[in-house]
């Protein structure tokens, strides 16, 4: 590897598979706190358990692919400049959501997360970003809290 920004594709897939496996485990652990329900009336844990299973399957496939590629000498390049800043902003927004959801609640945390993502990826004016953030937050609240009955945290303001 000649450039400090190029990496082995096989090793990157192995690391990604391990990270996905850990994330899937955390997701499964959190999903098990939700009520599973009964055969005729599934509870709010059903969808998260399905997603956790998909994450585990993707992790195993990614790990297997990475190990199969170890004998090859492929590299990939990390983004630089604006694409790197956009990746960091999206990752930071998702980290913000994970950290603040328990105490800021199901309205404020997703709204701010969506706003950060839109601000970093779109060329929209701030007021359109605000409206999209509000609309998507409302949609998520209706879908998860009202329709699926997922008990998301209310937060310190009670919303």
C-alpha positions in Angstrom: 0.0 0.0 0.0 1.6 3.2 -1.1 -0.9 5.8 0.1 -1.9 6.2 3.7 -5.6 6.4 2.6 -5.8 3.0 0.8 -6.7 -0.2 2.8 -7.0 -3.9 2.2 -10.6 -4.7 1.1 -10.5 -8.1 2.8 -9.4 -6.7 6.1 -12.0 -3.9 5.8 -14.7 -6.5 5.3 -13.6 -8.5 8.2 -13.6 -5.4 10.5 -17.0 -4.4 9.1 -18.4 -7.9 9.7 -17.2 -7.8 13.3 -18.6 -4.4 13.9 -21.9 -5.5 12.4 -22.0 -8.5 14.6 -21.5 -6.3 17.7 -24.1 -3.9 16.6 -26.5 -6.7 15.9 -25.9 -8.1 19.4 -26.6 -4.7 21.0 -29.7 -4.3 18.8 -30.9 -7.8 19.8 -30.2 -7.1 23.4 -32.3 -3.9 23.2 -35.1 -5.7 21.2 -35.4 -8.3 23.9 -36.6 -5.6 26.3 -39.7 -5.1 24.2 -42.8 -7.4 24.5 -42.8 -10.2 22.0 -46.6 -10.7 22.0 -48.4 -13.9 21.1 -49.0 -15.8 17.9 -52.2 -14.0 17.0 -51.1 -10.6 18.2 -47.4 -10.0 17.7 -45.8 -7.4 19.9 -43.5 -4.5 19.1 -40.4 -6.7 19.5 -41.2 -8.7 16.3 -39.8 -6.2 13.8 -36.6 -5.4 15.8 -35.9 -9.1 16.3 -36.3 -9.7 12.5 -33.9 -6.8 11.8 -31.4 -8.2 14.4 -31.5 -11.5 12.5 -30.8 -9.7 9.2 -27.9 -7.8 10.8 -26.4 -11.1 12.0 -26.9 -12.7 8.6 -25.2 -9.8 6.9 -22.4 -9.8 9.4 -21.7 -13.5 8.8 -21.8 -13.1 5.0 -19.5 -10.0 5.2 -17.0 -11.9 7.4 -17.0 -15.0 5.1 -16.5 -12.7 2.1 -13.6 -11.0 3.9 -11.9 -14.2 4.8 -12.3 -15.5 1.2 -10.6 -12.3 -0.1 -7.6 -12.5 2.1 -5.4 -14.1 -0.7 -6.3 -11.2 -3.1 -4.6 -7.9 -3.1 -7.5 -5.5 -3.6 -7.5 -2.0 -2.0 -10.1 0.7 -1.5 -9.7 4.3 -0.7 -11.2 6.3 2.1 -13.1 9.5 1.1 -11.4 12.9 1.5 -12.6 16.4 1.6 -16.4 17.0 1.4 -17.3 13.3 1.1 -15.3 12.6 4.3 -17.0 15.5 6.1 -20.4 14.2 5.0 -19.6 10.6 6.3 -18.5 12.0 9.6 -21.6 14.2 9.9 -24.0 11.3 9.2 -22.1 9.0 11.6 -22.1 11.8 14.2 -25.9 12.3 13.7 -26.6 8.6 14.3 -24.3 8.5 17.3 -26.2 11.6 18.6 -29.5 9.8 18.2 -28.3 6.7 20.0 -26.8 8.7 22.9 -29.6 11.3 23.3 -32.8 9.3 22.6 -33.2 8.0 26.2 -33.2 11.5 27.7 -34.2 13.9 24.9 -36.9 11.5 23.8 -38.7 10.3 20.7 -39.3 13.8 19.1 -36.3 16.0 19.8 -33.5 13.4 19.1 -34.9 12.2 15.7 -35.7 15.7 14.6 -32.1 16.9 15.4 -30.6 13.8 13.8 -32.6 14.2 10.6 -31.8 17.9 10.5 -28.0 17.2 10.8 -28.2 14.6 8.0 -30.1 16.9 5.7 -27.8 19.9 6.5 -24.7 17.8 5.6 -26.1 16.0 2.5 -28.6 18.2 0.9 -28.4 21.6 -0.7 -31.8 22.7 0.7 -32.3 25.9 2.5 -32.5 25.6 6.3 -36.3 26.1 6.4 -36.9 23.2 4.0 -34.5 21.0 6.1 -36.6 22.1 9.2 -39.9 21.1 7.5 -38.5 17.8 6.2 -37.1 17.0 9.7 -40.5 17.8 11.3 -42.4 15.7 8.7 -40.1 12.7 8.9 -40.1 12.9 12.7 -43.9 13.0 12.7 -44.0 10.0 10.3 -41.6 8.0 12.5 -43.6 8.8 15.6 -46.9 7.7 13.9 -45.4 4.6 12.5 -43.5 3.4 15.6 -45.4 4.7 18.5 -49.0 4.8 17.3 -49.1 2.1 14.7 -46.6 -0.5 16.0 -46.8 0.4 19.7 -43.0 0.6 20.2 -42.5 2.2 23.7 -39.9 4.8 22.7 -38.6 7.1 25.5 -40.5 10.3 26.2 -37.5 12.3 27.3 -37.0 15.0 29.9 -39.6 17.3 28.4 -42.2 14.5 28.3 -42.4 14.4 24.5 
